[in-house]
Amino acid sequence: MRSQFIKKLVILTSLITALILPVNAFAQGIMGSPSFPQTDTRPAVSVNGHTAVEEAEGKEIWNKLQSGQLECNSLTDDQYTSLGEYFMGQMMGSSHEAMNNMMIQMMGEEGEKQMHVAMGKRSSVCDPDVQSSSNGFVFMPMMGGGSYLVGGLSEKGTDIFGVLSGISMFTFWLLLILGVVALGRHLARSGRTGVDKTPLLILKERYAGGEIDKKEFEDKKKDLL
């Protein structure tokens, strides 16, 4: 019984670790990416709908910033939104539009826009300390910092992957602690049961459970007494 419980606990912990660690590795891998060239000559990520247009606009703004044709203090929020869309597209790839739709459901259209504005400012290093909050959601940089992304993401990290990494680690440690507590209680209960139960009590339990009949119970009882 005890070995089966421990086996199940080990399997459960392994599954949880297998599900959570890839998210952290993915986020940390992006955070540690080397910087790209000053001017991005790669084509914008091809996605469907309005997101692709904003990515293309953001790519153009980013290249002009790098070449000196535009300056940070001259950019509008709409331009920072396009920049945020571009940088997010480089990270999310074909999942970008789906992520945008999910954020709109969570924060509303205005909240989703403010998140992209903040990402555009931070990722372009025009305002690396900017924070965005909407509908109770606060986007903070990852603790410990990280490297530049796409030629200029903030050294303090990115919003989305910082949140994902933080949630994943919190969930992992919470489940691990709960598992250890459950294992400790089970072992303590099993230990008490093993000490308190006498052979006669075990025999009575077997008889009550129908494992042995009355004759066998009486015979074994005589042997014990």
N, C-alpha and C positions, 0 to 999 in steps of 0.2 A: 504493500500500500504506500509506504513512505517513498520507496524507490520510484513508483509510478508517478507520484506527485512531483518529485524532484525532476524526473525526466520531462514531464509536461512543462514545468516551469522553465527548464533550460531551453526547450524548443520554442516556447513563447518569447523568451528574451531574445533568442537568436533571430526570430522572425521580426520582432520590433526593431532590432539593431539593423537588420538587412533593409528594412523599409526606410529608416530614418537617416542612416549614415550617407546614402547616396545623395540626399538633398543637401546635406552639409558639405560633402565633397564637391558637389556641383557649384554651390555658392562660393566656397573657398577657392575653388579652381578659377572661377571668374575673377574673384577679388585679387588673385595673385597673377593675373595675366599681364604680360609685358606691354609697354606702350606701343602704339602704332605710329606710323609716319605722320608728320605734321599735317599733310594734306591727304585726305582720303580720296583715292581715285577709284575705289571699288563701287560697283552699282548698288543702289539701294536694295534692300531685301524685298523680294516680290511677294506681296500679300494681297488679299482681296479688299475691295471697298476703299473707304476714305482714308484708312490708315496708310495705305501705300502712297497716296498723294502727300500726306503730311510727312512721311519719312523722306520722300524725295525733296520736299521743301526744306526739311531740317538738314539734310545732307548738303544742300546748296549753301545754306546759312553757315554751317560749320566750316565748309571750305573757304568761304569768304572771311570768316573770323580768323582762320589760320593764315590766310594770305594778307591780312591787314585791310581788306576792303570794307570790313565792318568792325565796329568796336562794341564791347559789352554794354556800355552806357547808352548806346543808341538803339538797343533792341527792345521791342515791345513784348508784352506777355504772350501774344499770339506767336511771335517768332521763337520765344523760349519754349512754347508748347510744341512747336514743330521740331525744335532741337531735342526736346525730351522724347518725342515720338521716334526720332531717328536713333538716338542712343539706345532706347529700349528695344527697337527693332533689331539692332545689332546683337543684343543679348538674347532676345526671345526667338528670333528667326520666324518661322511660319506660325508660331504660337502667339505672336504679338497681338493680332486682332482679337483672338479669343481671350487673352489676358485683359485687353482693354474692355471688352464686354463684361467680363467678370467684375472689374473694378467699378464700372458704371453701375452695376447691380448693387454693389456693396456701398459705394460712396455717392452715387448720383453723377450726372454729367459734369457739374461744376467741380465736385471733388476730384473726379478723374482728370479734369483739365489742370487744376491746381497742382496735382501730383506731377504731371508732365512739366509744368512750369518749373517746379522745384528741381526736378531731375535735369531739365535743360540748363538751369543756372549752375547747379552743382557739377554736372558732368562736363560742362564747358569751362569750368573753373572761373566763370564770371562772378559767381557768388557761392564759393564752396561750403559756406556755413549755413546756407538757407535751409529752413525746415518748412514742411507743408503739413497742415492739419485740416481735416474736414470730416464732419459727421462723426467725430470721436476717434478717427484714425490719425495717428501721428507717425510720420515717417522720419526715422532717426538713422544716422549713419552707423555702420557696424563698429563695435568697440575694437580697438586695436588697429584700425585703419586697413589700408590695402594699397594696391598699385593702381596706376592709371588704366583706364579702359578706353578703347577706341580712340586713342590719341589724346585723351584729356578728361577721363572721368575723375571725379574728385578722389584725392588720396584718402579721404575719410570713409569711402565705401559707397555702396549704392543702397537705395531705399528698399527695393523689393527683396533682394537676396539677403540683406541684413535682417529683415523681418522673418523671412523663411528660416534662416539659420538659427535665429534666436528662439523661435517657436519650436523648431525641431529639437534643439538641445534641451530646452525646458521639458518637453514631452518625454524625451529619452530618460532624463534623470528622474523625473516624477515616476514613470513606470518602473524604473529600476529600483527605486526606494520602496515603492509599494510591493514589488516582488520579493525583496529581501524581508520586509516586515511580515508578509504572508508566509514565507518559508520559515521564519523564526517562530511564528505562532504555531504553525503546523508541527514543527519539531518539538516544541515545548509541550504541546498537547499530547503528541505521541509518546513523549518521555514519561509524562505523568500517567498516561494510560497503562504503559508497560509496567510501571512500578506499583500502581495501586491494584491491578487485577491479580487475583490469586488463581491457582489452577481450578479451584472449586467454582469460582465465579465465572471463569471462562467456560467450564463444563455446563453450568446453568444457562449461559447465554446460547451455547450450541443447542441445548435441549429446547430452549424457548424458541429458537429460530428454526426448529424442525430438522436440524442436521442429524440428530440421533433420536432413536425412539426411547420409550420409558425404560425398557429392560436394559438397554445399553447404558442409559444414564445411571441407573441404580448400580449396575456392575462397576462402572468406572468410579462412581461415588464411593463405593466400598473400598476400592483400591486406594483412593486418596485419603480416606479417613483411617 
